[in-house]
């Protein structure tokens, strides 16, 4: 039999070796283990012994040559007498030892019972319906929100019809999105179609990333900041805001405050406005309302949400049944909210369910502002700065100039629901109540 | 100059021993024999037996002595004959070397390098094929590097020797003599903590390091008409170059992580988690991992091929992710 002698791998990292010297010649008879040649690798030098007795028939590599491992170096015609015995028969499979040699796996004692197969006790839930479900990836969700895309219009080429980023890119490039866009705008402009408008809030479109210049500070949004951002964008997208202003003479309110102060009760202007608003809302139900589908819900209860500025952001706790509260009760409730808002102890329940909102930017609130409606409400009041001004009033039929604490009261209403007569009537009524100074 | 990966390592040690008298090389058979793999061939002759020191078979002693020398101002390179045996020096590395700076409030440093041959694919069996890098990436105070090219092997080792903190340097024995690469004749360094973009692509990012870099590159080239693959070679595993990783994920939206170390508890899990958290809205498919099966590396070639990642498995994983 003719056998090959190959370049061995002398070490795990060695891939080649050099033939240094032949110790035998072609035609020579060799014994088993007789050195045939010397080789050298960059790890070790070694002699290659003959794997078998026989006659060298062919030497294939010259001294000095570098060959890869497993390359054939020479061929030997083996001595038929000395040739290796036939390989041993494979060991017989031993049922008892399961093929393991020796006694280690031999069983002793009773056989271990096979564990039973147990069917799940509850029937498996049915597979989720596949019809109508659009499979997307996170990046596609983001792109769809940013571009205002209807994903059902984009054919998906991914596994299970998944819409991939490439699909969206190709869809955008094809210009189909542009032709679909007017429909998107129309549907966004129509009154909220869902039964619960808050169920599908439009996401705040992510602003493109800007490069930071040296010294610029990147302040990531806190969860409350994100909520405010989302809420404000949603409100502006949902409600066509009309802003109106009333100039209110607060001198009677100031008088009541002064009297209370003498009695040891410190009242701010805010409880008076809340009180007046609650009264005016009772008389103008359309301002105390919310939108449901293509209907307006006139709310029975008057729950006024009042914006409170805290260190962690804007909070809007709700005064329930504000129309049933006295001025002092309103004041006490506001003080309580203010204190608890600062220590973060307002429960989520107290922040929901408002039917109308009032925002008071405080002493530095400036002349007037245009508030954003607190969805899903339809109206909001904003207190301006109270400043003393020379005003013309009627004194016994004569025009007179007097000094009065004056305040611009801003109001926003949702023109989807409220028309000018009702909106203006409401604000005018709040002014009347404040100027009349009757808060009993 | 054309060098092998192991020659690049030898050159790095030779140059640093020549540059700085405080640099030492200590390990089993590093001196007279020139290293079991010949990584330190000729270094004892050239730099002296007091600087290239043969040590007893005790990895704990080698690292412990190294830490003591480092405290005294030396910069010892500590060779593990096979990185598998680094576990014998584990306590000295994680409790002693890694904590030294912290324990002394930053007033002392531990400039040691622990290096040795890691990795399989050479039919070395379970004690000569391990990839234990993940154990060390869990330890603050350490730096962990794993070069895939001769250029990086040299540049990263020189940086590791000059670094004031303990660096665990995983060299891959499969690459020792299988790589022959042109490297600059003049001196250069490769910074620790910086990944290398090996190939730009638009469709999919493969993040890898060590020996699989070559299989991934081959797969990427062979599949060029099918999918446009970006390849990132991390090079440093602690700290990972997140900027490079995230920039690529933002571009391609699909990520496959390939490493030769086992899947469970491997570096890939950490990379995948970070990407899922920080790049969620950029992802266009699940972050996938391809690693060794969760078993010891077998000796038998067929079994070893079954356990370790290779080009065929990489290609299959890329196809799956690309189609997602």
Interface residues (C-beta under 8 A of the other chain):
Chain A: X11 X12 X13 X14 X15 X16 X42 X43 X137 X138 X139 X140 X141 X142 X158 X159 X162 X164 X165 X166
Chain B: X6 X37 X38 X117 X122 X123 X124 X128 X173 X174 X176 X177 X178 X253 X280 X281 X282 X283 X284 X285 X323 X324
